[in-house]
């Protein structure tokens, strides 16, 4: 199963470590977790993203403005769709099958 975890992180503290342990355990059990790291636009790689990379976890940097405007929501949804598209490409699944799974509500599960 493909899983996208989303977090806004200012460092590597308790919640971040729990997410990393969870994602690593999911990876060891044969799942494909992605870590979506939400930060403000213009932010370079964060310490949390560096740790996730060093643990062998795929990181999706999501850079959006701090207020939930319609543009921010569109950016977040675009990032989720990009991860979904990446999953389907790796699986060799046709675009139609991917769209069908999205319509069925399996975006987070790919």
BAKOLMI-699654 format. One line per field, with one value per atom (N, C-alpha, C, CB): residue in one letter; x, y, z. Coordinates in nm, 2 decimals. Each point is the difference from the previous one (the first is absolute). Glycine has a CB too. Example, Ala and Ser with C-alpha at 12.3 -4.5 7.8 and 13.67 -1.06 7.14 Angstrom:
! BAKOLMI-699654
aa = a,a,a,a,s,s,s,s
xx = 1.32,-0.09,0.09,-0.19,0.15,0.09,-0.08,0.12
yy = -0.57,0.12,0.12,-0.12,0.23,0.11,0.11,-0.06
zz = 0.78,0.00,0.00,0.12,-0.19,0.00,0.08,-0.22
***
This chain:
! BAKOLMI-699654
aa = x,x,x,x,x,x,x,x,x,x,x,x,x,x,x,x,x,x,x,x,x,x,x,x,x,x,x,x,x,x,x,x,x,x,x,x,x,x,x,x,x,x,x,x,x,x,x,x,x,x,x,x,x,x,x,x,x,x,x,x,x,x,x,x,x,x,x,x,x,x,x,x,x,x,x,x,x,x,x,x,x,x,x,x,x,x,x,x,x,x,x,x,x,x,x,x,x,x,x,x,x,x,x,x,x,x,x,x,x,x,x,x,x,x,x,x,x,x,x,x,x,x,x,x,x,x,x,x,x,x,x,x,x,x,x,x,x,x,x,x,x,x,x,x,x,x,x,x,x,x,x,x,x,x,x,x,x,x,x,x,x,x,x,x,x,x,x,x,x,x,x,x,x,x,x,x,x,x,x,x,x,x,x,x,x,x,x,x,x,x,x,x,x,x,x,x,x,x,x,x,x,x,x,x,x,x,x,x,x,x,x,x,x,x,x,x,x,x,x,x,x,x,x,x,x,x,x,x,x,x,x,x,x,x,x,x,x,x,x,x,x,x,x,x,x,x,x,x,x,x,x,x,x,x,x,x,x,x,x,x,x,x,x,x,x,x,x,x,x,x,x,x,x,x,x,x,x,x,x,x,x,x,x,x,x,x,x,x,x,x,x,x,x,x,x,x,x,x,x,x,x,x,x,x,x,x,x,x,x,x,x,x,x,x,x,x,x,x,x,x,x,x,x,x,x,x,x,x,x,x,x,x,x,x,x,x,x,x,x,x,x,x,x,x,x,x,x,x,x,x,x,x,x,x,x,x,x,x,x,x,x,x,x,x,x,x,x,x,x,x,x,x,x,x,x,x,x,x,x,x,x,x,x,x,x,x,x,x,x,x,x,x,x,x,x,x,x,x,x,x,x,x,x,x,x,x,x,x,x,x,x,x,x,x,x,x,x,x,x,x,x,x,x,x,x,x,x,x,x,x,x,x,x,x,x,x,x,x,x,x
xx = 0.08,-0.08,0.09,-0.19,0.15,0.07,-0.06,0.07,0.01,-0.05,0.07,-0.06,-0.02,0.06,-0.03,-0.03,0.14,-0.01,0.03,0.07,-0.15,0.02,0.04,-0.16,0.26,0.04,0.06,0.04,-0.07,0.07,0.09,-0.20,0.33,0.10,0.10,-0.02,0.04,0.10,0.14,-0.19,0.19,0.13,-0.03,0.08,0.00,-0.02,-0.02,0.15,-0.28,-0.04,-0.09,0.01,-0.10,-0.07,-0.10,0.01,-0.09,-0.09,0.07,-0.17,0.28,0.07,0.07,0.04,0.01,0.06,-0.10,0.18,-0.30,-0.10,-0.04,-0.09,0.08,-0.04,0.11,-0.13,0.26,0.11,0.01,0.13,-0.15,-0.01,-0.11,0.10,-0.22,-0.12,0.03,-0.15,0.20,0.03,0.10,-0.05,0.16,0.10,-0.06,0.18,-0.26,-0.07,-0.09,0.01,-0.08,-0.09,0.09,-0.17,0.28,0.09,0.06,0.06,-0.03,0.05,-0.10,0.16,-0.29,-0.11,-0.05,-0.07,0.15,-0.03,-0.09,0.02,-0.05,-0.08,0.09,-0.18,0.12,0.08,-0.04,0.03,0.03,-0.04,0.08,-0.05,-0.02,0.06,-0.02,-0.04,0.14,-0.01,-0.02,0.15,-0.26,-0.03,0.03,-0.18,0.29,0.04,-0.05,0.21,-0.30,-0.06,0.08,-0.23,0.27,0.07,-0.04,0.20,-0.15,-0.03,0.08,-0.05,0.00,0.07,0.13,-0.22,0.32,0.14,0.08,-0.09,0.03,0.08,0.08,-0.18,0.31,0.08,-0.02,0.17,-0.09,-0.01,0.01,0.10,-0.20,0.00,0.07,-0.22,0.26,0.06,-0.08,0.11,-0.24,-0.09,0.01,-0.16,0.16,0.01,0.13,-0.15,0.26,0.13,0.00,0.11,-0.17,0.00,-0.09,0.03,-0.14,-0.09,0.08,-0.21,0.28,0.09,0.10,-0.03,0.10,0.10,-0.05,0.12,-0.25,-0.07,-0.05,-0.06,0.08,-0.04,-0.14,0.17,-0.24,-0.14,-0.01,-0.06,-0.03,-0.02,-0.07,-0.01,0.06,-0.05,-0.06,0.16,-0.28,-0.07,0.00,-0.14,0.23,-0.01,-0.12,0.25,-0.33,-0.12,0.01,-0.15,0.17,0.03,-0.12,0.25,-0.32,-0.13,0.00,-0.12,0.04,-0.02,-0.06,-0.02,0.04,-0.05,-0.15,0.22,-0.29,-0.15,-0.07,0.03,-0.15,-0.07,-0.09,0.00,0.07,-0.07,-0.04,0.12,-0.21,-0.03,0.13,-0.23,0.32,0.13,0.08,0.00,0.00,0.08,-0.06,0.06,-0.20,-0.07,0.03,-0.18,0.18,0.03,0.14,-0.16,0.26,0.14,0.01,0.08,-0.15,0.01,-0.07,-0.01,-0.10,-0.06,0.09,-0.23,0.29,0.09,0.12,-0.06,0.11,0.11,-0.05,0.10,-0.22,-0.06,-0.01,-0.12,0.06,-0.01,0.13,-0.21,0.31,0.14,0.05,0.04,-0.06,0.04,-0.08,0.07,-0.20,-0.08,0.05,-0.20,0.22,0.05,0.13,-0.11,0.20,0.13,-0.02,0.11,-0.20,-0.03,-0.05,-0.06,-0.03,-0.06,0.10,-0.22,0.31,0.11,0.09,-0.01,0.05,0.08,-0.06,0.10,-0.23,-0.08,-0.02,-0.11,0.13,-0.03,-0.15,0.21,-0.29,-0.14,-0.04,-0.03,-0.07,-0.05,-0.06,-0.04,0.04,-0.05,-0.15,0.17,-0.24,-0.14,-0.03,-0.04,0.13,-0.02,0.03,0.07,0.03,0.03,-0.11,0.24,-0.30,-0.12,-0.11,0.08,-0.11,-0.11,0.02,-0.03,0.16,0.03,-0.02,0.16,-0.13,-0.02,-0.15,0.21,-0.29,-0.14,-0.06,-0.01,0.07,-0.05,0.04,0.00,0.08,0.05,0.12,-0.23,0.32,0.12,0.12,-0.11,0.10,0.12,0.11,-0.15,0.12,0.10,0.06,-0.11,0.03,0.05,0.06,-0.18,0.15,0.05,-0.05,0.21
yy = -0.12,0.12,0.12,-0.12,0.22,0.13,0.10,-0.04,0.10,0.08,0.14,-0.21,0.31,0.14,0.06,0.03,-0.01,0.07,0.14,-0.21,0.30,0.15,0.05,0.02,0.07,0.07,0.13,-0.22,0.32,0.13,0.00,0.12,-0.11,-0.02,0.12,-0.25,0.28,0.11,-0.07,0.16,-0.29,-0.06,-0.15,0.20,-0.27,-0.15,-0.02,-0.06,0.05,-0.01,-0.13,0.25,-0.25,-0.12,-0.05,0.07,0.02,-0.04,-0.04,0.16,-0.09,-0.03,-0.14,0.25,-0.28,-0.13,-0.11,0.11,-0.09,-0.10,-0.03,0.08,0.03,-0.02,-0.07,0.21,-0.18,-0.07,-0.15,0.21,-0.24,-0.14,-0.07,0.06,0.00,-0.06,-0.03,0.12,-0.02,-0.02,-0.11,0.24,-0.24,-0.10,-0.14,0.17,-0.18,-0.13,-0.04,0.05,0.04,-0.03,-0.05,0.17,-0.10,-0.04,-0.14,0.24,-0.28,-0.13,-0.11,0.11,-0.07,-0.09,-0.01,0.04,0.02,-0.01,0.11,-0.24,0.34,0.11,0.11,-0.04,0.14,0.10,0.14,-0.14,0.18,0.12,0.12,-0.12,0.23,0.13,0.10,-0.05,0.14,0.10,0.13,-0.13,0.19,0.13,0.11,-0.10,0.17,0.10,0.14,-0.14,0.20,0.13,0.11,-0.11,0.20,0.12,0.12,-0.14,0.26,0.12,0.00,0.13,-0.06,0.02,0.05,0.03,-0.07,0.05,-0.07,0.21,-0.31,-0.07,-0.11,0.04,-0.05,-0.10,-0.13,0.17,-0.27,-0.13,0.03,-0.13,0.07,0.02,-0.11,0.11,-0.09,-0.11,-0.13,0.17,-0.15,-0.12,-0.07,0.11,-0.04,-0.07,-0.07,0.18,-0.12,-0.06,-0.13,0.23,-0.23,-0.12,-0.11,0.13,-0.09,-0.10,-0.06,0.13,-0.04,-0.06,-0.09,0.21,-0.18,-0.08,-0.14,0.21,-0.21,-0.13,-0.07,0.10,-0.05,-0.07,0.02,-0.17,0.27,0.03,0.10,-0.06,0.04,0.10,0.12,-0.18,0.30,0.12,0.08,0.01,0.05,0.08,0.14,-0.19,0.28,0.14,0.07,0.01,0.04,0.08,0.14,-0.21,0.30,0.14,0.08,-0.02,0.07,0.07,0.12,-0.20,0.30,0.12,-0.05,0.16,-0.09,-0.04,0.01,0.06,0.02,0.01,-0.09,0.24,-0.29,-0.10,0.08,-0.16,0.22,0.06,-0.10,0.22,-0.19,-0.10,-0.05,0.11,-0.01,-0.04,-0.10,0.22,-0.20,-0.09,-0.14,0.19,-0.20,-0.13,-0.06,0.08,-0.01,-0.06,-0.05,0.16,-0.09,-0.05,-0.12,0.23,-0.24,-0.12,-0.12,0.14,-0.12,-0.11,-0.04,0.09,0.01,-0.03,-0.09,0.22,-0.19,-0.09,-0.14,0.20,-0.21,-0.14,-0.07,0.08,-0.01,-0.06,-0.04,0.13,-0.05,-0.03,-0.13,0.24,-0.26,-0.12,-0.12,0.13,-0.11,-0.10,-0.04,0.08,0.02,-0.03,-0.07,0.20,-0.16,-0.07,-0.15,0.22,-0.25,-0.13,-0.08,0.07,-0.02,-0.07,-0.02,0.10,-0.01,-0.02,-0.11,0.25,-0.26,-0.10,-0.14,0.16,-0.16,-0.13,-0.04,0.05,0.04,-0.03,0.00,-0.14,0.21,0.00,0.11,-0.08,0.05,0.10,0.12,-0.19,0.30,0.12,-0.02,0.14,-0.21,-0.02,-0.08,-0.01,-0.09,-0.07,0.09,-0.21,0.30,0.09,0.10,-0.02,0.07,0.09,-0.07,0.13,-0.26,-0.07,-0.02,-0.12,0.09,-0.02,0.13,-0.18,0.30,0.13,0.02,0.09,-0.12,0.03,-0.09,0.06,-0.18,-0.09,0.03,-0.18,0.29,0.04,-0.06,0.04,-0.09,-0.06,0.08,-0.22,0.35,0.09,-0.03,0.17,-0.18,-0.02,-0.14,0.17,-0.26,-0.14,-0.04,-0.05,0.14,-0.02,-0.13,0.13
zz = 0.00,0.00,0.00,0.12,-0.20,0.00,0.10,-0.24,0.33,0.10,0.00,0.14,-0.14,0.01,0.13,-0.25,0.33,0.13,-0.02,0.13,-0.07,-0.01,0.13,-0.19,0.19,0.13,-0.03,0.11,-0.02,-0.01,0.12,-0.11,0.08,0.10,0.02,-0.05,0.17,0.03,0.04,0.07,-0.06,0.04,0.01,0.13,-0.05,0.02,0.15,-0.20,0.23,0.14,0.01,0.04,0.06,0.03,-0.11,0.23,-0.28,-0.11,-0.13,0.10,-0.13,-0.12,0.02,-0.04,0.15,0.02,0.00,0.14,-0.08,-0.01,-0.15,0.23,-0.31,-0.14,-0.07,0.00,0.03,-0.07,0.04,0.00,0.13,0.04,-0.06,0.22,-0.23,-0.06,-0.15,0.17,-0.24,-0.14,-0.03,-0.04,0.13,-0.02,0.03,0.07,0.03,0.03,-0.12,0.25,-0.30,-0.12,-0.12,0.08,-0.10,-0.10,0.02,-0.03,0.15,0.03,-0.02,0.16,-0.15,-0.02,-0.14,0.23,-0.32,-0.14,-0.06,0.04,0.04,-0.05,-0.06,0.17,-0.23,-0.07,0.06,-0.21,0.33,0.06,-0.07,0.22,-0.23,-0.04,0.11,-0.25,0.27,0.10,-0.07,0.17,-0.15,-0.06,0.10,-0.14,0.12,0.09,-0.04,0.05,0.02,-0.03,0.07,-0.02,-0.06,0.05,-0.09,0.09,-0.05,-0.08,-0.13,0.22,-0.31,-0.13,0.02,-0.12,0.04,0.01,0.11,-0.07,0.14,0.10,-0.07,0.18,-0.14,-0.05,0.08,-0.08,0.05,0.08,0.15,-0.19,0.26,0.14,0.07,-0.02,0.15,0.08,0.00,0.14,-0.13,0.00,-0.13,0.15,-0.27,-0.13,-0.01,-0.10,0.15,-0.01,0.08,-0.02,0.14,0.08,-0.07,0.21,-0.27,-0.07,-0.12,0.07,-0.14,-0.11,0.05,-0.13,0.24,0.06,0.04,0.07,-0.03,0.04,-0.13,0.22,-0.34,-0.12,-0.03,0.05,0.00,-0.02,-0.11,0.24,-0.34,-0.10,0.05,-0.17,0.14,0.05,-0.11,0.19,-0.17,-0.10,0.07,-0.11,0.07,0.06,-0.06,0.03,0.06,-0.04,0.05,0.00,-0.09,0.04,-0.04,-0.04,0.15,-0.02,0.09,-0.07,0.04,0.09,0.13,-0.19,0.30,0.13,0.02,0.09,-0.17,0.01,-0.09,0.07,-0.03,-0.09,-0.10,0.19,-0.29,-0.11,-0.10,0.04,-0.14,-0.10,-0.08,-0.02,0.00,-0.07,0.08,-0.11,0.24,0.09,0.00,0.15,-0.15,0.00,-0.14,0.16,-0.27,-0.13,0.00,-0.11,0.17,0.00,0.08,-0.02,0.13,0.08,-0.07,0.21,-0.28,-0.07,-0.12,0.07,-0.13,-0.12,0.05,-0.11,0.23,0.06,0.02,0.11,-0.06,0.03,-0.13,0.20,-0.31,-0.13,-0.06,-0.03,0.05,-0.05,0.06,-0.04,0.17,0.07,-0.06,0.21,-0.22,-0.06,-0.14,0.14,-0.22,-0.14,0.00,-0.08,0.18,0.01,0.04,0.07,0.02,0.04,-0.12,0.23,-0.31,-0.11,-0.11,0.05,-0.07,-0.10,0.04,-0.06,0.19,0.05,-0.02,0.16,-0.13,-0.01,-0.14,0.21,-0.31,-0.14,-0.02,-0.01,0.09,-0.02,-0.10,0.24,-0.31,-0.10,0.06,-0.16,0.09,0.05,0.04,-0.14,0.06,0.02,0.13,-0.24,0.27,0.13,0.12,-0.12,0.10,0.11,0.02,-0.06,-0.05,0.02,0.06,-0.20,0.16,0.06,0.15,-0.22,0.26,0.15,0.07,-0.05,-0.02,0.07,0.02,-0.11,0.01,0.01,0.10,-0.24,0.26,0.11,0.14,-0.18,0.19,0.13,0.05,0.05,-0.14,0.05,-0.03,-0.04,0.04,-0.03,0.10,-0.09,0.22,0.10,0.00,0.14,-0.20,0.00,-0.14,0.17,-0.27,-0.14,-0.05,0.05
***
